[in-house]
Amino acid sequence: MRTGVLLLLFSVVLLIIGISTGVPFFADKGTTKSHAESPGKGDPIDPSSSAADRGGEHEQAGGHDPQNRGGHGAARFVPPIPAVLPFIGILLIIAVFPLVPRISHWWENNRNRLLVSIILGVPVAIYIYFNDPHQVSHTALEYFQFLSLLAGLFITAGGIHVSGDLRATPLVNSLFLLVGYVLASVIGTTGAAMVLIYPVLRTNRERHFVAHTVIFFIFLVCNTGGLLSPIGDPPLFLGYLRGIDFFWFLKLTPLWILNGVLLFAIYYAIDAYYYAKETSYDVALDRAEVEPLRMIGGTNIVLLLSIVVSVALSVSTPFRECIMYASSGLSLIYSDKSAVARDARQKNQFNFHAILEVAAVFAGIFATMMPALILLRVRGAQLGVDHPVEFFYATGLFSSFLDNAPTFLVFLELGLGVTGLSHAAELQVGQAAAILGAISAGAVFMGANTYIGNAPNFMVRSISEAQGVKMPSFFGFMLWAIVILLPIFTLLAVLFFWVLSFPLF
């Protein structure tokens, strides 16, 4: 109850800030040039100066300039390569500490995770601030927006409980993942993950082999499923604010379908293999514990949709976050006042540990990754990336370890520099559309390569481990991704961005 009231009060503060500063309620998506000015299909792409060299005023996303163009200083200040070491350090800590017996228990405490983020992140933030204060303020705002969206979806979706316990057969598990795969583009990867991870874990609680199901849940629901709309994943939302049409991402449907077909086929085969290895006792117990599905806490669906709509309608910061925190506060108050809603959270074993873990760890990631992003923005053209397949892999590689939203923006700028276009909206047509499609698919798909590639990955892993599922280590998860995802992603990239003419429709 107290947390809900505090969130409501904070939403009022954000509302007052928005009104007093005169921020428009809806974000300006920017101007779109005529499609006739864009290169046609088959026309050569004329490389030109980078986006940083072009400068100029740029559209604002949610009330700030996300790409730091127009003389804000990032193009002038270039940190030395050693400035990236704290970022590498925090990645190694996330990967190694859970594997060391004497340290793993210490690392499980979110206070200690936050301590590591402070030790590594604060010196970097101070260093960047004295050289480029706009970069620090932008990163802080982006972290606030990032965490607000995740927390809003996490809290409201956490109050929706799908009760019941189906038989944990490969077909049933595949259907669960299919529903999540579709929902990811409708209510976002975080929303879909929070709604479905609990019934998936409950359905599989009688089984001994469960980790592979959670791994594919991360692949399908937490990442690749969100490819078809700006709501699905933050990078696409930022592209939408830059002037890309809301429905343009539907042109990626062929990739989404083929990716789903291949991953579901592989998952079904793996789950059938492990299902055959279950003991007869576990299978019998699974059959005995069948209970029809039923949803409780349905009022939270309205609150969840209010968050989704605020994103879809391009509501500006801080009004968008005001809606998110108000929805979260009302959701918690509703759970306190209603026995049914309270029962839903109790059955979900809802607590704030997972979202606090994300907040603590990603605070350090956002702070320490600033030098890496500046170097990538300023020297990205030196990577020699000019083909759509190269854009797919370059965007995807950095999105696997950096936050995929700013990475998307950096490569979007690089794409504009390579094509010689001025606005992101101009990338929607002609040969340039393949570059936009490759950047979008790379950012969304390859967030599945690591636990830190996308925030829902972290939350799902944390929730699963809290319910007794032994998940693979950081490197163990990467091995699953390398073996299963990279061959599929390579096939998709070559087929749709090289062999075929993108888009297909």
C-alpha positions as CSV (number, residue, x, y, z in Angstrom):
1,M,0.0,0.0,0.0
2,R,2.8,2.4,1.0
3,T,4.7,1.7,-2.2
4,G,1.6,2.3,-4.3
5,V,0.9,5.6,-2.7
6,L,4.5,6.7,-3.1
7,L,4.4,5.8,-6.8
8,L,1.1,7.8,-7.2
9,L,2.7,10.8,-5.5
10,F,5.7,10.6,-7.7
11,S,3.4,10.5,-10.8
12,V,1.9,13.8,-9.5
13,V,5.3,15.3,-9.2
14,L,6.1,14.3,-12.8
15,L,2.8,15.8,-13.9
16,I,3.6,19.1,-12.2
17,I,7.1,19.1,-13.8
18,G,5.6,18.5,-17.2
19,I,3.0,21.3,-16.9
20,S,5.3,23.8,-15.3
21,T,8.1,23.3,-18.0
22,G,5.6,23.6,-20.9
23,V,6.6,20.2,-22.4
24,P,4.1,19.2,-25.1
25,F,2.0,16.2,-24.2
26,F,2.8,14.4,-27.4
27,A,6.4,14.1,-28.6
28,D,7.2,15.5,-32.0
29,K,8.1,12.7,-34.4
30,G,9.8,15.1,-36.7
31,T,9.4,16.0,-40.3
32,T,9.4,13.5,-43.1
33,K,10.8,14.3,-46.5
34,S,9.2,13.2,-49.7
35,H,9.7,9.6,-50.6
36,A,10.8,10.8,-54.0
37,E,13.9,12.2,-52.5
38,S,15.0,8.7,-51.3
39,P,17.1,6.4,-53.5
40,G,15.1,3.9,-55.5
41,K,15.4,0.1,-55.4
42,G,18.5,-0.9,-57.3
43,D,20.0,2.6,-57.2
44,P,23.6,2.8,-55.8
45,I,24.0,4.1,-52.3
46,D,26.2,7.1,-52.3
47,P,28.4,7.2,-49.2
48,S,28.8,10.6,-47.7
49,S,30.0,12.3,-44.6
50,S,29.0,10.8,-41.2
51,A,25.9,12.0,-39.3
52,A,28.2,13.7,-36.8
53,D,29.8,15.8,-39.7
54,R,26.4,16.8,-41.0
55,G,25.3,18.3,-37.6
56,G,22.1,20.3,-37.6
57,E,19.0,20.2,-35.6
58,H,17.5,16.8,-35.0
59,E,14.1,15.6,-33.9
60,Q,13.6,15.2,-30.2
61,A,12.5,11.8,-28.8
62,G,10.4,12.2,-25.7
63,G,11.7,15.7,-24.9
64,H,15.5,15.2,-25.4
65,D,18.0,14.9,-28.2
66,P,18.8,11.2,-28.2
67,Q,21.7,11.3,-30.6
68,N,23.6,14.3,-29.3
69,R,23.7,16.0,-32.7
70,G,23.8,19.7,-33.5
71,G,27.0,20.6,-31.6
72,H,26.3,19.2,-28.2
73,G,29.9,18.0,-27.9
74,A,30.0,14.2,-28.3
75,A,31.6,14.6,-31.8
76,R,34.3,16.9,-30.3
77,F,35.1,14.9,-27.2
78,V,36.6,11.4,-27.8
79,P,37.5,9.4,-24.7
80,P,40.6,7.3,-24.8
81,I,40.3,3.5,-25.3
82,P,41.1,2.7,-21.7
83,A,38.0,4.5,-20.6
84,V,36.1,1.5,-21.8
85,L,37.8,-0.8,-19.2
86,P,35.2,-0.2,-16.5
87,F,32.5,-1.3,-18.9
88,I,34.4,-4.5,-19.7
89,G,35.0,-4.9,-16.0
90,I,31.3,-4.8,-15.1
91,L,30.5,-7.3,-17.9
92,L,33.1,-9.7,-16.5
93,I,31.8,-9.3,-13.0
94,I,28.3,-10.1,-14.2
95,A,29.6,-13.1,-16.0
96,V,32.1,-14.4,-13.4
97,F,30.9,-13.6,-9.9
98,P,27.9,-16.0,-10.1
99,L,30.3,-18.8,-10.9
100,V,32.7,-18.3,-8.0
101,P,31.3,-20.2,-4.9
102,R,32.8,-17.8,-2.3
103,I,31.5,-14.7,-4.2
104,S,28.2,-15.9,-5.7
105,H,26.2,-15.6,-2.5
106,W,27.6,-12.0,-1.9
107,W,26.7,-11.1,-5.5
108,E,23.0,-12.2,-5.1
109,N,22.4,-9.3,-2.8
110,N,21.1,-6.3,-4.8
111,R,22.8,-3.9,-2.4
112,N,26.2,-5.4,-3.4
113,R,25.3,-5.2,-7.1
114,L,24.5,-1.6,-6.7
115,L,27.8,-1.1,-4.8
116,V,29.7,-2.5,-7.8
117,S,27.7,-0.2,-10.1
118,I,28.6,2.8,-8.0
119,I,32.3,1.9,-7.7
120,L,32.7,1.4,-11.5
121,G,30.1,3.8,-12.8
122,V,30.4,7.0,-10.8
123,P,34.1,7.7,-11.7
124,V,33.2,7.2,-15.4
125,A,30.1,9.5,-15.1
126,I,32.2,12.2,-13.4
127,Y,34.9,11.9,-16.1
128,I,32.4,12.2,-18.9
129,Y,30.5,15.0,-17.2
130,F,33.5,17.3,-17.1
131,N,34.1,16.7,-20.8
132,D,30.6,16.3,-22.1
133,P,27.9,17.1,-19.5
134,H,25.1,16.6,-22.1
135,Q,26.1,13.0,-22.6
136,V,25.7,12.3,-18.8
137,S,22.4,14.1,-18.6
138,H,21.1,12.3,-21.7
139,T,22.2,9.0,-20.3
140,A,20.6,9.7,-16.9
141,L,17.3,10.6,-18.6
142,E,17.5,7.5,-20.8
143,Y,18.1,5.3,-17.8
144,F,15.1,6.9,-16.1
145,Q,12.9,6.3,-19.2
146,F,14.2,2.8,-19.6
147,L,13.6,1.8,-15.9
148,S,10.2,3.5,-15.8
149,L,8.9,1.5,-18.7
150,L,10.3,-1.8,-17.3
151,A,9.0,-1.1,-13.8
152,G,5.6,-0.1,-15.1
153,L,5.2,-3.2,-17.2
154,F,6.7,-5.4,-14.4
155,I,4.5,-4.2,-11.7
156,T,1.2,-4.1,-13.6
157,A,1.8,-7.4,-15.4
158,G,2.9,-8.9,-12.1
159,G,-0.7,-8.5,-10.8
160,I,-2.1,-10.6,-13.6
161,H,-2.2,-14.2,-12.6
162,V,-3.0,-17.0,-15.1
163,S,-3.9,-19.9,-12.7
164,G,-4.0,-23.5,-13.7
165,D,-1.5,-26.2,-14.4
166,L,-1.6,-27.9,-17.8
167,R,0.3,-31.0,-18.8
168,A,3.9,-29.9,-19.6
169,T,4.1,-31.7,-22.9
170,P,6.3,-30.3,-25.8
171,L,3.1,-29.2,-27.6
172,V,1.7,-27.3,-24.6
173,N,5.0,-25.6,-23.9
174,S,5.3,-24.7,-27.6
175,L,1.8,-23.2,-27.5
176,F,2.8,-21.1,-24.4
177,L,5.8,-19.8,-26.2
178,L,3.8,-19.1,-29.4
179,V,1.3,-17.0,-27.5
180,G,4.2,-15.0,-25.9
181,Y,5.9,-14.7,-29.3
182,V,2.7,-13.0,-30.7
183,L,2.1,-10.9,-27.6
184,A,5.6,-9.5,-27.5
185,S,4.8,-7.1,-30.4
186,V,1.5,-6.2,-28.9
187,I,2.3,-5.4,-25.2
188,G,6.0,-5.4,-25.4
189,T,8.6,-8.1,-24.6
190,T,8.6,-7.1,-20.9
191,G,4.8,-7.2,-20.6
192,A,4.5,-10.6,-22.4
193,A,7.3,-12.0,-20.4
194,M,5.8,-11.0,-17.0
195,V,2.4,-12.3,-17.9
196,L,3.5,-15.7,-19.2
197,I,6.7,-16.7,-17.3
198,Y,4.7,-17.6,-14.1
199,P,2.2,-20.0,-15.8
200,V,5.1,-21.5,-17.9
201,L,7.1,-22.2,-14.7
202,R,4.0,-23.5,-12.9
203,T,3.1,-25.9,-15.7
204,N,6.6,-27.3,-15.8
205,R,7.1,-27.5,-12.0
206,E,6.6,-31.3,-12.0
207,R,9.3,-31.7,-14.7
208,H,13.0,-32.1,-13.9
209,F,14.3,-30.6,-17.1
210,V,13.1,-27.0,-17.4
211,A,16.0,-24.7,-18.1
212,H,15.9,-25.2,-21.8
213,T,12.3,-24.0,-21.8
214,V,13.2,-20.8,-20.0
215,I,16.1,-20.3,-22.4
216,F,13.8,-20.5,-25.4
217,F,11.3,-18.3,-23.6
218,I,14.1,-15.7,-23.5
219,F,14.9,-16.2,-27.1
220,L,11.3,-16.0,-28.4
221,V,9.2,-14.0,-25.9
222,C,11.8,-11.6,-24.4
223,N,13.5,-10.7,-27.6
224,T,12.7,-11.9,-31.2
225,G,8.9,-11.8,-30.8
226,G,9.0,-8.0,-30.4
227,L,10.1,-7.2,-34.0
228,L,6.8,-6.1,-35.5
229,S,5.9,-2.9,-33.7
230,P,7.5,0.1,-31.9
231,I,5.8,-1.2,-28.7
232,G,7.7,-4.5,-29.0
233,D,11.2,-3.3,-28.2
234,P,12.7,0.1,-27.2
235,P,14.9,0.5,-30.3
236,L,11.9,0.4,-32.6
237,F,10.1,2.9,-30.4
238,L,13.0,5.3,-30.8
239,G,12.9,4.8,-34.5
240,Y,9.2,5.5,-34.5
241,L,9.9,8.8,-32.7
242,R,12.4,9.7,-35.4
243,G,9.6,9.6,-38.0
244,I,9.5,5.9,-39.0
245,D,5.9,4.8,-39.6
246,F,4.3,2.8,-36.8
247,F,3.3,0.0,-39.3
248,W,6.6,0.0,-41.3
249,F,8.1,-2.6,-39.0
250,L,5.4,-5.1,-40.3
251,K,7.7,-5.3,-43.4
252,L,9.9,-7.4,-41.2
253,T,7.1,-10.0,-40.8
254,P,8.8,-12.6,-43.2
255,L,11.9,-12.5,-40.9
256,W,9.7,-12.8,-37.8
257,I,7.8,-15.8,-39.3
258,L,10.8,-17.7,-40.5
259,N,12.7,-17.1,-37.3
260,G,9.7,-18.3,-35.3
261,V,9.3,-21.5,-37.5
262,L,12.9,-22.4,-37.1
263,L,13.2,-21.7,-33.4
264,F,9.9,-23.5,-32.6
265,A,11.0,-26.5,-34.6
266,I,14.3,-26.7,-32.7
267,Y,12.6,-26.1,-29.3
268,Y,10.0,-28.8,-29.9
269,A,12.7,-31.3,-30.8
270,I,14.8,-30.5,-27.7
271,D,11.8,-30.5,-25.4
272,A,10.6,-33.8,-26.8
273,Y,14.1,-35.2,-26.1
274,Y,14.1,-34.0,-22.5
275,Y,10.4,-35.0,-22.0
276,A,11.4,-38.6,-22.9
277,K,14.1,-38.4,-20.2
278,E,11.7,-37.5,-17.4
279,T,11.0,-40.2,-14.9
280,S,7.7,-42.0,-15.0
281,Y,7.0,-40.6,-11.5
282,D,7.4,-37.0,-12.8
283,V,5.2,-37.7,-15.8
284,A,2.5,-39.3,-13.7
285,L,2.6,-36.3,-11.2
286,D,2.4,-33.9,-14.1
287,R,-0.7,-35.7,-15.4
288,A,-2.3,-35.7,-11.9
289,E,-1.8,-32.0,-11.3
290,V,-3.8,-30.8,-14.3
291,E,-6.0,-27.7,-13.7
292,P,-7.8,-25.5,-16.3
293,L,-6.4,-22.1,-17.0
294,R,-8.1,-19.1,-15.4
295,M,-7.1,-15.4,-15.2
296,I,-7.4,-13.3,-12.1
297,G,-6.4,-9.7,-11.4
298,G,-7.9,-8.6,-14.7
299,T,-8.1,-4.9,-13.8
300,N,-4.4,-4.8,-14.2
301,I,-4.9,-5.5,-17.9
302,V,-6.4,-2.0,-18.2
303,L,-3.5,-0.5,-16.3
304,L,-1.0,-2.4,-18.5
305,L,-2.8,-1.2,-21.7
306,S,-2.6,2.4,-20.4
307,I,1.2,2.1,-20.4
308,V,1.2,0.5,-23.8
309,V,-1.1,3.2,-25.2
310,S,1.1,6.0,-23.7
311,V,4.0,4.5,-25.7
312,A,2.0,3.9,-28.9
313,L,0.7,7.5,-28.9
314,S,4.2,9.0,-28.4
315,V,3.3,10.7,-25.1
316,S,6.3,12.9,-24.1
317,T,8.5,12.6,-21.1
318,P,7.6,13.3,-18.2
319,F,3.9,12.7,-19.0
320,R,4.6,9.2,-20.3
321,E,6.4,8.2,-17.1
322,C,3.6,9.9,-15.1
323,I,1.2,7.5,-16.7
324,M,3.5,4.6,-16.0
325,Y,4.0,5.4,-12.3
326,A,0.3,6.2,-11.8
327,S,-0.6,2.8,-13.4
328,S,1.9,1.0,-11.2
329,G,0.7,2.8,-8.0
330,L,-2.9,2.0,-8.8
331,S,-2.0,-1.6,-9.5
332,L,-0.4,-2.0,-6.1
333,I,-3.2,-0.2,-4.3
334,Y,-5.7,-2.4,-6.1
335,S,-3.8,-5.4,-4.9
336,D,-4.0,-4.1,-1.3
337,K,-7.7,-3.4,-1.4
338,S,-8.9,-6.4,-3.4
339,A,-8.6,-9.9,-2.0
340,V,-8.7,-11.3,-5.5
341,A,-5.9,-9.0,-6.8
342,R,-3.9,-9.7,-3.7
343,D,-4.3,-13.5,-4.3
344,A,-3.0,-13.0,-7.9
345,R,0.2,-11.4,-6.7
346,Q,0.7,-14.0,-4.0
347,K,0.2,-16.8,-6.5
348,N,2.8,-15.1,-8.7
349,Q,5.1,-15.0,-5.7
350,F,5.5,-11.4,-6.8
351,N,8.3,-9.3,-5.2
352,F,10.5,-6.5,-6.4
353,H,13.8,-8.4,-6.3
354,A,14.0,-8.9,-10.1
355,I,13.3,-5.3,-11.1
356,L,15.7,-4.1,-8.3
357,E,18.3,-6.3,-9.8
358,V,17.8,-4.8,-13.2
359,A,17.9,-1.3,-11.7
360,A,21.1,-2.0,-9.8
361,V,23.0,-3.7,-12.6
362,F,21.9,-1.6,-15.5
363,A,22.8,1.6,-13.5
364,G,26.4,0.5,-13.8
365,I,26.0,-0.6,-17.4
366,F,24.4,2.7,-18.5
367,A,27.2,4.7,-16.7
368,T,30.2,2.7,-17.9
369,M,29.0,2.2,-21.4
370,M,29.1,6.0,-22.2
371,P,32.7,6.0,-23.4
372,A,32.0,2.9,-25.6
373,L,28.9,4.6,-27.2
374,I,30.8,7.9,-27.8
375,L,33.7,6.0,-29.5
376,L,31.2,4.0,-31.6
377,R,29.3,7.2,-32.6
378,V,32.5,9.1,-33.5
379,R,34.5,6.3,-35.1
380,G,31.7,4.0,-36.2
381,A,32.3,4.9,-39.8
382,Q,35.8,3.4,-39.5
383,L,34.2,0.0,-39.0
384,G,33.7,0.0,-42.8
385,V,30.0,-0.9,-42.5
386,D,28.0,-0.1,-45.6
387,H,26.1,-3.3,-46.6
388,P,22.8,-4.3,-44.9
389,V,24.2,-7.6,-43.7
390,E,27.1,-5.8,-42.1
391,F,24.7,-3.4,-40.5
392,F,22.7,-6.4,-39.2
393,Y,25.8,-8.0,-37.6
394,A,27.4,-4.7,-36.3
395,T,24.2,-3.5,-34.7
396,G,23.5,-7.0,-33.3
397,L,27.0,-7.5,-31.9
398,F,27.0,-4.3,-30.0
399,S,23.3,-4.8,-28.9
400,S,24.3,-8.1,-27.3
401,F,26.4,-6.3,-24.7
402,L,25.3,-2.6,-24.9
403,D,21.8,-1.4,-24.3
404,N,20.2,-2.0,-27.7
405,A,18.2,1.3,-27.8
406,P,21.2,3.7,-27.9
407,T,23.1,1.2,-30.1
408,F,20.2,1.3,-32.6
409,L,20.3,5.1,-32.7
410,V,24.1,5.1,-33.3
411,F,23.8,2.7,-36.2
412,L,20.8,4.6,-37.5
413,E,23.0,7.7,-37.6
414,L,25.7,5.7,-39.4
415,G,23.0,4.5,-41.9
416,L,22.1,8.1,-42.6
417,G,25.7,8.9,-43.2
418,V,26.3,6.0,-45.6
419,T,23.1,6.7,-47.6
420,G,23.6,10.5,-47.6
421,L,20.0,11.0,-46.3
422,S,19.0,13.5,-43.7
423,H,16.0,11.9,-41.8
424,A,15.3,8.4,-40.6
425,A,12.0,8.5,-42.3
426,E,13.8,8.5,-45.7
427,L,15.3,5.1,-44.9
428,Q,11.9,3.5,-45.2
429,V,11.9,3.3,-49.0
430,G,14.3,2.2,-51.8
431,Q,17.6,0.5,-51.3
432,A,18.0,2.3,-48.0
433,A,15.1,0.3,-46.5
434,A,17.3,-2.8,-46.4
435,I,19.7,-0.9,-44.1
436,L,16.9,0.2,-41.8
437,G,15.5,-3.3,-41.7
438,A,18.9,-4.8,-40.9
439,I,19.5,-2.3,-38.1
440,S,16.1,-3.0,-36.6
441,A,16.4,-6.8,-36.8
442,G,19.9,-6.8,-35.5
443,A,19.1,-4.7,-32.5
444,V,16.0,-6.7,-31.6
445,F,17.1,-10.2,-32.5
446,M,20.6,-10.2,-31.0
447,G,19.5,-8.9,-27.6
448,A,18.8,-12.6,-27.1
449,N,22.6,-13.4,-27.3
450,T,23.3,-12.6,-23.6
451,Y,21.5,-12.1,-20.3
452,I,22.3,-8.4,-20.5
453,G,21.3,-7.9,-24.1
454,N,17.7,-7.0,-23.1
455,A,16.4,-6.3,-19.6
456,P,13.6,-8.9,-19.7
457,N,16.3,-11.6,-20.1
458,F,17.6,-10.6,-16.6
459,M,14.2,-10.5,-15.0
460,V,13.1,-13.9,-16.4
461,R,16.3,-15.5,-15.3
462,S,15.9,-14.0,-11.8
463,I,12.3,-15.1,-11.5
464,S,13.1,-18.6,-12.8
465,E,16.0,-19.1,-10.4
466,A,13.9,-17.8,-7.5
467,Q,11.4,-20.6,-8.3
468,G,14.1,-23.3,-8.3
469,V,15.1,-23.5,-12.0
470,K,18.9,-23.9,-12.3
471,M,19.7,-21.6,-15.2
472,P,23.0,-21.6,-17.1
473,S,25.8,-19.2,-16.3
474,F,26.4,-16.0,-18.3
475,F,28.8,-17.9,-20.7
476,G,26.6,-21.0,-20.6
477,F,23.7,-19.0,-21.9
478,M,25.9,-17.4,-24.6
479,L,26.9,-20.9,-25.7
480,W,23.2,-21.8,-26.2
481,A,22.8,-18.5,-28.3
482,I,25.9,-19.2,-30.4
483,V,24.9,-22.7,-31.2
484,I,21.2,-22.1,-31.9
485,L,20.6,-18.4,-32.6
486,L,23.6,-17.3,-34.7
487,P,23.1,-19.9,-37.5
488,I,19.5,-18.9,-37.8
489,F,20.3,-15.2,-37.7
490,T,22.9,-15.7,-40.4
491,L,20.4,-17.5,-42.6
492,L,17.9,-14.7,-42.1
493,A,20.4,-11.9,-42.8
494,V,21.8,-13.5,-45.9
495,L,18.3,-14.4,-47.2
496,F,16.4,-11.2,-46.6
497,F,19.2,-8.6,-46.8
498,W,21.4,-10.1,-49.6
499,V,19.7,-12.8,-51.7
500,L,16.2,-11.3,-51.7
501,S,15.1,-7.7,-52.4
502,F,14.0,-6.2,-49.1
503,P,11.2,-5.5,-48.3
504,L,9.2,-8.4,-49.9
505,F,6.1,-6.3,-49.8
